[in-house]
Amino acid sequence: MEASAGMYNKAMPYLAMVFMRFGSAGMPIVAKFALNRGMSQHVLVVYRFVIATIVLAPFAIVFDRKIRPKMTFSVFVQILLLGLLEPTIDQNLYYTGMKYTTATVATALCNVLPAFVFLLAWACRLEKVDMRKLHCQAKILGTLGTVGGAMIMTLVNGPILPLPWTKVKNEHQSTDSATKDDPLKGALMILAGCVCCACFVILQAMTLKSYPAELSLTTLVCLMGAIEGTIVALVMEGGNAAAWSIHWDSKLLAAVYSGVICSGVAYYVGAMVIQAKGPVFFAAFNPLTMVIVVIMSSFIFSETMYLGSFIGAIVIVVGLYLVLWGKSKDQNSSDSDSNEVAAAPCSGEQMAIVGTEIATVTSNQDVVLLDVISRDAAAADDESVKEKNQQQIP
């Protein structure tokens, strides 16, 4: 019994991540299906974050009631900017780009996000880079690889990969898709959204220093995103009241699925996995979403897979793992430094930034903070070290 229980506990993080990635892979499929049926991408963003706010608010009220700091004007302005960067600008660009391209390309291009965050963190001096160290060279090379892979997916088509279950349908749908799709325009929109999301991650790391209530911050960002997204939708849709109508169809499914599964269940599962295995383990499963989307979209939408897209996706995944490997080495060095120097608040803040960066980047366009328990554990370790030092003083 003990052996089987031990195997179950060891397998649980892997099973949880696989099921979570299946849930995350469903998001672009459901969203693409709703967008193809005529749903406004701007309205979808609003409904998504309204539902996400409703789902997360009770947990924020209960779990953050003792640690929630007072709201200041500077924090309020930062929350406004956070809601503008990720829920409003990024999500609108992401869904609009998905309209012009495929769910597979949209999911694959999101893997360049860690590289963009690394570049911005380096520019803001939140990331230290020593070119003499191997893991720093790996981060630079991985960043170049992800950007190069995105360019390959965007600019290079090549021959069509023969998928037997899509061959017949593609022959009939080729004329329709050629008139509706604009892959270059869609890819550029998604990449621009990734830049906004990277800015969101950097600003979020700074905001967490002055407002360290992760659940409350996430809920407030979703709320502000819903309000600001409503303004954008009203402007873009004009007086089209039909765009806001929703029934028991794919539009309702897309709104509920994105709000509950991607912003609710994903938060809980991600927090549990990070508690057990750490943020790098969580990030390592991100390309699995792309693989699942490729298979599902080829069946559901009969999407055409080009050799250039396939090669670009592989280059992006290799670059992603190089960046993650470099980040893992940074964390190991930070952990060793914090063990050597007791009660070092600076290293704790740096680790909070690193944990927030990796966890939020790998959420695949979800506004969630998955470093709650890791931050609490680090704070508990610092307090225990301080208590031991006080006991040793005669």
C-alpha positions, 0 to 999 in steps of 0.5 A, a space after each residue: 500500500 505504501 509503495 502504491 501510494 508513493 507511486 501515486 503521489 509521484 505521478 500526480 503532478 505529471 497527470 495533473 499537468 497533462 490534464 491541465 494542458 488538455 484543458 488549455 488546448 481546448 481554449 484556442 479550439 473553442 475560441 476559434 470555433 466561436 469566432 468562425 461562427 461570427 462571435 466578436 473577439 472584443 465581446 469574447 474578451 469582455 465575457 471571459 474576464 467577467 466570468 473569471 472575476 466572478 470565479 476568482 473573487 470568492 477565493 480572493 475574499 476568503 484566502 487574502 482577507 488577512 494579508 490584503 494590504 491597503 489600496 494606494 493610488 500608485 497601486 491602483 494606477 498599476 492595476 489599471 495598466 495591468 488590466 490594459 496591457 494583458 486582458 484588454 490589448 493582448 487578448 484583443 490582439 490574440 483573438 483578432 490574430 486568431 481570426 486571421 490565422 489558425 489555432 495551431 499557429 496562434 498557440 505555437 507563437 505564444 511560446 515566444 513569450 518567455 523570450 520576450 519577458 527575458 529581453 524586457 527583464 534584461 532591459 529593466 535590469 531585473 535579469 542579470 546576464 553574464 555572458 561568460 556563464 553557460 546558462 546565460 548563453 543558453 538564454 540568449 540563444 534560446 531567445 534568438 531561437 524562439 524569435 527565429 522560429 516565429 519568423 519561420 512560421 510567419 514567413 515560410 510555408 513550404 510544401 503541405 504535410 500530407 495528413 490523410 484525415 484532412 486531405 479531402 476536406 482541404 481540397 474543398 475548403 482551400 478556396 474559402 480559407 484563401 479569401 478569409 485568412 491572412 496568416 501574416 497579419 494574424 501572426 503579427 497581431 499575436 506577436 504584438 500581443 505577446 510583447 504587451 503580455 511581456 510588459 504585463 509580466 514585468 509590471 506585475 512583478 513590480 506591483 507584487 512588491 507593494 501589493 503582495 496579495 496574489 489572488 486579490 491582485 489577479 481578481 482586480 486585474 480581471 475586473 479592470 480588464 473586463 471594464 476596459 475591455 467593455 469600453 474597447 468593445 463598445 467603441 469597436 462594435 459601435 451600435 451593433 447590439 447583436 454582437 452582445 447577444 449570447 445563447 446556448 451555443 458555441 459563444 456561451 461555451 467559449 466565454 464560460 470555458 475560458 473564464 472557468 477552465 483557463 482562469 479558474 481550474 488552471 489557477 488551482 492546478 498550477 498552484 498545486 503543481 508549483 508547490 510540488 515541483 516548482 515553476 520550471 516543471 510547470 513551464 516544461 509542459 507548455 509545448 504539450 498544449 501546442 501538440 494537442 492543438 495541432 492534432 485537435 484542430 486538424 480533425 475539427 477544422 481540417 487545418 492545413 499543416 505546412 512544412 515551414 510551420 512544423 519546422 518553426 514550431 520545433 525551433 520555438 520549442 527548442 528555444 523555449 527549453 533553452 530559456 527554461 534551462 537557463 532560468 532553472 540554473 538561475 534559480 539553483 544559483 539563487 537558492 544556493 546564495 540564499 542558503 549561504 547568506 541567512 535572511 537576505 531580503 534582496 534574494 527573496 525579492 529576486 526569487 519572487 520576480 523569477 517565480 512570477 515571471 516563469 509562472 505567468 509566462 507559461 499560463 498561455 494567455 491566462 491572467 493567473 499568478 501561480 507562485 503563491 505557495 512558493 512565495 509563502 514557503 520562501 517567507 516561512 524559511 526566512 522567518 525560521 532562519 531569523 528565529 534560529 538566529 535569535 535563539 542562538 543569541 545569549 
